[in-house]
Amino acid sequence: KRIFLFLNTIVRPMATVVVSSSQATVFTRHLLRRVSTVRSSWRSAVKVHTRSTGSSSAAAVTSMTYNFGSVSEKAPAVFGVEAPGVPMKPGGVYNEAGSVPNAVVEEWAAFLKAEGVTRTICLLKAEELACYAAPGYAKILEAQGITPSMVDIFQEGASDAIKAAAGAAKAAGEKVAVHCSGGEGRTGLALGAVLVSECGMTPPDAAAEVVRHSAELGTVRKVKTEKLEALLANGHA
């Protein structure tokens, strides 16, 4: 099974993606990330095997692949995840326009679908979305059967848009994954807003819950109470 995982997550993209010179660096980074993912999956498998939860969904909420994990036991159908190709690097440096291959997005979408996720709340800015090769992030996801909601968290009305998208997913009985680039800061902020709107939590409690639960799962989320309160009060980050 692990050999198949290796072939599926590393060798297959190498065999099916032809990258231009402008895509080579991004693809190399993606390949290295997938090697790390395979190693992480071993650790996650051990964690799931040894954890006594009594729940058949334990594996879904403890996966370290793509920094993927549920926001809280209180909202089990809402997840955080990193973006395909991680378009913004440390220091605010973006990948080149069109440099993230379609296969990278398709593989990410396949992972989400395997976890039962059929919707995303995408917090990427225009500069980050430009990193995806044509036809672009949204159209690729739609072709894979995933419905994206595009929300720039820095724009007016972002808070309401996040709540509306999460509420629509809940009403439809579907799982939704929230993501920025690395699935940490903006994602943690948006997930906190979802806990406030969907679970009736106070901003301090919501922020603490996001951080607590992510630490328990081994994922990385960052959210400060004052930033969450500002998002809810101002309508944007």
N, C-alpha and C positions, 0 to 999 in steps of 0.2 A: 504493500500500500504506500509506503514511504517512497519507494522507487518511482511509483506512478506519479506521486505528488511532485517529485523532483522533475520528472519529464514534462509534466503538464504545466508547471509554473515557470520553468526556466528554459528547457530545450524547445518547447513548442513556440514560444514567442520568437526565439532566435531563428527558427525555421520558416516562420510565416511573415516576418516583418522585414521589409527592405527599407533601410533608412538612408537619407541623404546625408551629406557632410554636415549640414546644420542640425541634423537629428542625432548624430553619432554620440555626442556627449550625453544627451538626455537618455538615450537608450542604454548606454553603458551604466549610468547611474541607476536606471531602472533594473538592469540585470543584477547589479550588486545588491540592490534592495531586495530582490527576489531571493537571492542566496541567503540574506539575513532572515527573510520570511520563513524559509524552509527550516532554518535553525530555530527560529522562534516557535514554529509549529510543533516541534519536538517538545519544547518546554511547556507549551500550552497543553499538549496531549497528556503530559505527565500530571500537570496541575488538575486537569479535568478528571483524570483517572483516579487521583487520590482524594479529590474533593467529594465529600458525602453530602449531596444536596437533595437527593430524592426527586430530582427533576430531569426530564428527558431533554430539556433545553439548556442544560449546563454548558455544553460545548459552545453553543452559539454566543454566550455572553462572556466567555473567557478567552476568545481568540485574540492573539496579539497581531495577526496579519492585518496590514494596513491600519494599524492603530485602531482597530475596530472593537467596539464594546458598547453595551447598553448604558444608558444614562443613569438608571436607577432601577431598583426592584419595583419602585412605585410607578414607573412608566416603562414596562418591559418591551414595548413595541417601538421605542425611540432609541436610536443609536448614534454614536459619533464615529467618524472615520476620516482618514486623510484622503486628499484628492488623488486621482490617478496621475502619476507622474510628478506629484508634488511641485506645482508650477512656480511657487515662490520659495527660494532658498534662504538660508540664514543671512541676515543683513539686508533683506528686502530686494534681493537680486532675482529677476525673473528669467525663466527660460526664454529662448528666442521664439518669436512668433511662428506658429505652425510646427514647432519642433517636437511636440509630444505625439508619437504615432497613434493611429486609430486602435491598433491592437492592444496598446497599453490601457486605453479606456475600456475596450471590450473585455479584456481580462478582469479588470476591476469590476465592471458591471456583472460579469459572470459570478464573481465572488459574492457580490451583494445578493444576487438572485439565489445563490446556493444557501445563503443565510435567511432567505425568505423576504428580503427587502425589495419593495417594488416602487418606492418613492425616494427622492432625495431632496434636501434643502441645501442648495449650493450657495455658499457665501462668498464665492470668488469675485474679485474685482475684474473690470474689463481687461486690464493688463494681464491678469492671470489667465482668463478665458482665451485670450489671443494666443496662448502657447499651444493650444490644441490644433492639430492638423484638421483641414476641412473633412467632413462638413461641420465639425465642432462638437463640443461637449454635449450640448442638449440634444442635438439630432442623433448622435451616436447612442446615447442612453435610450431615447425613444425607440430607436430601431431594435434595441435589446429588450424592450418591454418594461422599461423603468421610466416613471414620470418625474421629471425634474422641476423644482420650483426655484427660480433664480432670484436671489435676494442679496444685494450688496449691502452689507450690514452698516456701512458708513453713509448710506443714503437715507433721506427722509422717508419715514413709513416702514423702515426695515423691521422694527419690533412687531408691528401689526401683521406684516407679511409672514414673519416667522410663525407667529401664533396661528394665523389662518391656515398655513400649509400643514402645520402639525395637527390642527383641528380637523382638517379635511382628511388626513391620513387616518386619524382615529375614527372618524365617522364612517370611513370606508372599510374599517377593520384591516388596514394594511400597515406594514412596518415601514418606517421612514428612517433614513440615515442622514444626519446633518454633517456637513463638512466645510472646512475652509481649505487651506493648502496642506498643512501638516496635521490637521485635526486636533489642534491643541487650544490656542487662544480664542479666536473667534468662535470656534466650535463650542468650547466650554461656555462661552458667554451666551450663545444661542440656546444651548441645552438648558442653561439656568433659566432662561426666559420661558422655555417650554414647561419646566417644572412649576414655575410660578403660575402660568396660565392653565395648565392641564391638571395640576395636582393641588393647587391652592396654597403652595408654600410661600413663605416670605422670602425676599431676596437673600438675606443672610443664610437662611436654612437651605435654599436652593443652591447657592454657591458652594456651601459646605458639602452638600450631598453629591454634587458633581465631582468634586475633588476626592471625597472619601471613596465613592464607588469606583472611580477610575483607578485609584491606588490599589484597591482590593483586586481589581481585574488585571492589573499590570499594564494598563493603557495610560496615556498622558493627556490630561485635560487641565487647562488653566483658566481660572475665573476669580476675579476679585469682587467682593460685595459692592464696592462703590461703582465699579464699571457696570455691573448688572443693574444697579439702581439707576444709573445715568441712561442706560439703554432703554429701560422701561419708561423713564420720565421724559426723555427727549425724543424717543422714537427711532433713534439710531445711535451707533457707537461713536 
